Amino acid sequence: MAFVKRLFGWLILGPVAVVALALAVANRTLVTLSWNPFERSDGIEMPLFVVAFVMFALGALAGGFAVWMAQGRWRREAKTHRAEVRLLSGELAQMRSDPALPSAR
């Protein structure tokens, strides 16, 4: 199963890496990145592919953070359920070891 996952990952990530490399090679033109829309002189120049990759990375991080925040409720519930299972497992082990109680095996 792990081999299939690894193969599937390479079949997906391989072409994505080739496309990203082609994008980087095709977009080497310098662009000016400026925070002031009225003054073009103050800004930094960098290749277009760097801007694109940075924006992609920031978007992936923002999306991951949004999903992580949205799943907070489920993580809290899982944590309380794990604690409850731990408590009940301990109680069951104690009941099974008590000779005075009828057999619960």
Summary of the structure (lengths in Angstrom):
residues: 105
radius of gyration: 27.4
end to end distance: 35.9
largest distance: 86.8
contacts: 198
relative contact order: 0.06
helix: 70%
strand: 8%
